[in-house]
Amino acid sequence: MKSITVGVSGINAVDNPGPGVGVARALKEDTDLDVKVVGLAYDAMETGIFMDWLFDKSYVMPYPSGEMEAYIQRLLYIKESFGLDYVIPSLDVELPIYTRFADELAQAGIHCLVPTRTQFKLRGKDRLTAVAERIGIRVPRTEVVTTIDDLYRALDTIGWPAMIKGAFYQACRAHTTQQALACYHNIVAEWGYPVIVQQVVTGDELNVVGVGDGQGGCLGLVGIKKMGTTSLGKIWTGVTIRNQAMLDAARAFIKEYKWRGAFELECMAQGDDIFLIEINPRLPAWSYFAAGLGINLPANMVRQAFGLPVNHNTDYEPGKLYIRYTYEVISDSVPFQHMMTKGEHANDTQL
């Protein structure tokens, strides 16, 4: 079989890193998978553009929050000019495009494994209670509010401190009514309604990453406990764990919803209770950890699409440590110049 060209987005490995560099690394480390990796960037200075051992070529993409048709046309241009057989979108903002146009892209020979439009809506924090009940775990006490009066009633019910969250993005912890009002107004101004008021649950922060095949089957699962985070709350160090309740919930999530594609469940463990905090419908920034343990989720996604053998192993050793680190890349200015002037750069040739 000829080499498979895979597009990967989210390739900026800054203090709030995207998942793309780890995804590309996982793909390249599957030595039995012949892949070329294309970086899909939104800025000429994104880190992956300069990592020529991972990315064979990079392109500047239209912002996904803009005109969807322009985004699709750019993918079709990449397909025609360099080749593009598969895409792993790694950013939330891109997923509405891929969920909407997945069939059309497949007809053009560009495949992807992403949630359906119905599944994608499950990430809303106003849906967490129903999801948690269906997969056998708990959620913190949660109230969905759309007015100031609703907010006051929710705070009386939940007590202090309280988390004030947008349905999809943004969250802050409030200790007073004044703080809660400020958070509420900021979220409404940027993201609209509804607003979620949620009990603060303390305990161990646990996460599980996995991939569903769309038929109820699992292409891999790995659970971790966060040990250290950045000022932005992003994991810096973590350790593998086998919390059976969380892993069972992840398998139930795949089976019950016939989940299609990658996901991360963010949870909190309090004694024997597991609380579902958030659903991310994509690979997280730490997902290379799974590949390093032998559960290569990006490679499995590509393998399934092209009828290649998939490693269905979900067994991994607990107690393995994950440590993120910074790394300096020294480059000349050619990649940057090409991305600025031509919108693309090949790492092995001069354009």
C-alpha positions in Angstrom: 0.0 0.0 0.0 1.2 3.5 -0.8 2.2 6.0 1.9 -0.8 7.5 3.7 -0.8 11.3 4.1 -2.4 12.4 7.4 -3.2 16.0 8.2 -2.9 17.1 11.8 -4.0 20.3 13.4 -3.3 21.9 16.8 0.4 21.9 16.2 1.4 24.8 18.4 3.3 23.5 21.4 3.2 26.5 23.7 2.3 27.0 27.3 -1.3 26.0 26.4 -0.2 23.2 23.9 -2.4 21.8 21.2 -2.5 18.0 20.8 -1.0 18.0 17.3 2.7 17.6 18.0 2.0 14.5 20.1 -0.4 13.1 17.5 2.3 13.5 14.8 4.9 11.9 17.0 2.6 8.9 17.7 2.0 8.5 14.0 5.7 8.6 13.1 6.5 6.1 15.9 4.3 3.4 14.4 7.1 1.9 12.3 4.8 -0.5 10.5 2.6 2.5 9.3 3.9 4.3 6.3 2.7 7.9 6.8 3.5 11.4 5.8 2.2 14.0 8.2 0.9 17.4 7.1 0.7 20.2 9.6 -2.5 22.3 9.4 -1.5 25.6 11.0 -3.3 28.9 11.7 -0.2 31.0 12.2 3.2 31.0 10.5 4.9 30.6 13.8 3.2 27.5 15.0 5.8 25.1 16.5 5.2 22.1 14.4 6.0 23.9 11.2 9.7 23.9 12.3 9.8 20.3 13.5 10.9 18.7 10.2 11.4 15.3 11.8 7.6 15.1 12.4 6.0 17.2 9.7 6.7 16.6 6.1 4.8 19.7 4.9 2.8 22.4 6.5 0.0 24.7 5.3 -1.7 27.8 6.6 -5.4 27.1 7.0 -8.3 29.6 7.1 -9.6 30.1 10.6 -12.3 27.4 11.2 -14.6 30.0 12.8 -14.9 31.7 9.4 -16.4 30.5 6.2 -16.6 26.8 6.2 -16.5 26.5 2.4 -13.1 28.2 2.3 -11.8 25.7 4.9 -13.1 22.8 2.8 -11.6 24.2 -0.4 -8.2 24.5 1.4 -8.3 20.8 2.3 -9.2 19.9 -1.3 -6.2 22.0 -2.5 -3.9 20.1 -0.1 -5.3 16.8 -1.4 -4.7 17.8 -5.0 -1.3 19.5 -4.6 0.5 17.2 -2.0 -2.0 14.5 -1.1 -4.3 14.1 1.9 -5.9 10.8 2.8 -6.9 11.4 6.4 -7.3 14.2 8.9 -7.1 14.2 12.7 -8.6 17.5 13.8 -7.3 18.4 17.2 -9.1 21.6 18.1 -12.7 22.0 19.4 -13.4 24.9 17.0 -12.6 22.7 14.0 -15.0 19.9 14.8 -18.3 21.5 13.6 -16.7 21.6 10.1 -15.6 18.0 10.1 -18.9 16.7 11.7 -20.9 18.6 9.0 -18.7 17.7 6.0 -17.3 14.3 6.9 -19.3 12.5 4.2 -18.4 15.0 1.5 -14.7 14.8 2.5 -14.8 11.0 2.4 -16.2 11.2 -1.1 -13.2 13.3 -2.1 -10.8 10.7 -0.5 -10.2 12.6 2.7 -11.2 10.4 5.7 -11.6 11.2 9.4 -13.1 9.7 12.5 -15.1 12.4 14.3 -18.3 12.5 16.3 -21.6 12.8 14.6 -23.4 16.1 15.0 -25.6 14.6 17.7 -22.7 13.1 19.6 -20.8 16.4 19.4 -23.6 18.1 21.4 -22.9 15.8 24.3 -19.9 17.9 25.3 -22.2 20.6 26.5 -22.0 20.9 30.3 -25.8 21.1 30.4 -25.8 17.5 29.1 -23.4 16.0 31.7 -26.0 14.9 34.2 -27.8 12.7 31.6 -24.5 11.3 30.2 -23.1 10.5 33.7 -26.3 8.7 34.7 -26.2 6.6 31.5 -22.6 5.5 32.0 -22.8 4.8 35.7 -20.9 7.7 37.4 -21.9 10.9 39.1 -21.8 14.6 38.4 -21.4 17.5 40.9 -24.6 19.2 41.8 -25.4 21.3 38.7 -28.0 24.0 37.9 -28.5 25.4 34.4 -29.4 29.1 34.5 -30.5 31.7 32.0 -31.4 34.6 34.2 -30.0 36.5 37.2 -32.9 35.2 39.4 -32.0 31.6 38.3 -28.4 32.3 39.2 -29.3 33.4 42.7 -31.5 30.4 43.2 -28.8 28.1 42.0 -26.2 29.6 44.3 -28.6 29.2 47.3 -29.0 25.5 46.3 -25.3 24.7 45.6 -23.6 26.9 48.2 -20.0 28.2 48.2 -17.6 28.0 46.5 -19.3 27.4 43.2 -18.1 27.0 39.6 -19.7 29.2 37.0 -19.3 27.8 33.5 -20.3 28.3 30.0 -22.0 25.4 28.3 -19.0 24.7 26.1 -16.2 27.1 27.1 -14.9 29.1 30.0 -15.1 28.5 33.8 -14.3 30.3 37.0 -14.6 29.7 40.7 -16.7 32.1 42.7 -16.6 32.6 46.4 -19.0 35.5 46.6 -22.2 36.6 44.9 -20.3 39.5 43.4 -17.7 37.2 41.8 -20.5 34.9 40.6 -22.3 37.8 38.9 -19.1 39.0 37.2 -18.4 35.4 35.9 -22.0 35.1 34.7 -21.9 38.4 32.8 -18.5 37.6 31.2 -19.7 34.2 30.0 -23.0 35.5 28.7 -21.2 38.3 26.8 -18.7 36.0 25.1 -20.6 32.7 24.8 -24.2 33.3 25.4 -26.7 31.1 27.3 -27.1 28.8 29.1 -24.7 29.3 32.1 -23.9 26.3 34.4 -23.6 26.7 38.1 -21.8 23.7 39.6 -20.7 22.4 43.0 -17.0 22.4 43.6 -15.8 18.8 44.1 -12.4 18.2 45.7 -10.3 15.1 45.2 -8.0 13.6 42.7 -8.1 14.9 39.1 -8.4 11.9 36.8 -8.6 11.8 33.0 -9.2 9.0 30.5 -8.5 9.2 26.8 -10.0 6.8 24.3 -11.2 6.3 20.8 -14.5 4.8 19.7 -15.0 3.1 16.3 -18.5 4.4 15.8 -20.1 0.9 16.3 -19.7 0.6 20.1 -16.2 -0.8 19.9 -13.0 0.6 21.5 -9.7 1.4 19.8 -7.9 2.1 23.0 -8.2 3.6 26.5 -5.7 5.0 29.0 -6.4 6.6 32.4 -4.2 9.0 34.3 -4.1 11.0 37.4 -2.9 14.6 37.2 0.0 15.3 39.5 1.2 18.8 38.4 -0.4 21.4 36.2 0.5 24.8 34.7 -1.0 28.1 35.7 -3.5 27.5 32.9 -4.5 24.2 34.5 -2.8 22.1 31.8 -1.2 18.8 32.8 2.6 19.0 33.3 3.1 15.7 35.1 0.8 12.7 35.5 0.8 9.0 36.3 -1.1 6.1 34.8 -3.8 4.6 36.9 -6.3 1.8 36.5 -9.4 3.3 38.2 -11.9 0.6 37.2 -14.9 2.8 37.8 -13.6 5.4 35.4 -12.5 3.0 32.8 -15.8 1.2 32.9 -17.6 4.5 32.5 -15.4 5.3 29.4 -16.2 1.9 27.9 -19.9 2.5 28.6 -19.7 5.9 27.0 -18.3 4.3 23.8 -20.9 1.5 23.9 -24.0 3.5 24.9 -23.5 6.4 22.5 -21.6 4.4 19.8 -19.1 7.2 20.1 -17.2 7.9 16.9 -13.6 9.2 17.2 -11.4 10.4 20.0 -12.5 11.7 23.4 -11.3 12.6 26.8 -13.4 12.4 30.0 -12.2 14.7 32.7 -13.2 13.4 36.1 -12.7 13.9 39.8 -12.3 11.1 42.3 -13.6 11.5 45.8 -13.2 8.3 47.7 -15.0 5.6 45.6 -17.1 8.1 43.8 -16.2 9.3 40.3 -17.6 12.6 39.1 -17.8 13.6 35.5 -16.5 17.2 35.0 -16.1 17.6 31.3 -16.2 15.7 27.9 -13.7 16.7 25.3 -14.6 15.3 21.8 -11.0 15.0 20.6 -7.5 13.9 21.6 -6.1 15.9 24.5 -2.6 17.5 24.6 -1.3 14.7 26.7 -2.5 11.9 24.4 1.1 10.9 23.3 1.4 9.4 26.7 -0.9 6.6 25.5 1.3 5.9 22.5 4.3 5.8 24.7 2.6 3.0 26.6 2.0 1.0 23.5 -1.6 2.1 22.9 -1.2 4.3 19.8 -4.6 5.9 19.3 -3.8 8.1 16.3 -2.3 5.1 14.5 -5.3 3.0 15.3 -7.6 5.6 13.9 -5.7 5.6 10.6 -5.3 1.8 10.5 -9.1 1.3 10.9 -9.9 3.7 8.1 -7.7 1.8 5.6 -8.4 -1.7 6.6 -5.0 -2.2 8.3 -4.5 -4.4 11.4 -5.5 -2.5 14.5 -3.9 -3.1 17.9 -6.9 -3.5 20.2 -4.8 -3.9 23.3 -6.1 -1.7 26.1 -3.8 -3.1 28.8 -1.2 -0.7 30.2 1.0 -0.6 33.3 -0.1 1.6 36.1 2.5 3.8 37.7 4.1 5.1 34.5 5.1 8.7 34.8 4.4 11.5 32.2 6.5 14.6 32.3 6.1 17.5 29.8 9.1 19.6 29.0 10.1 22.6 26.9 12.4 22.1 23.9 14.2 24.7 21.7 14.2 24.3 18.0 16.8 26.2 16.0 15.8 27.0 12.4 16.5 29.5 9.6 13.8 31.8 8.5 12.9 29.9 5.3 9.9 28.0 6.8 8.5 31.2 8.3 9.0 33.1 5.0 7.3 30.4 3.0 4.3 30.2 5.3 3.9 34.0 5.2 4.3 34.4 1.5 3.1 31.1 0.0 0.9 29.7 2.8 2.8 26.4 2.8 6.2 24.9 3.4 7.8 21.5 2.5 10.4 20.4 5.0 12.4 18.3 2.5 12.5 20.7 -0.5 12.6 24.4 -1.3 9.3 25.6 -2.8 
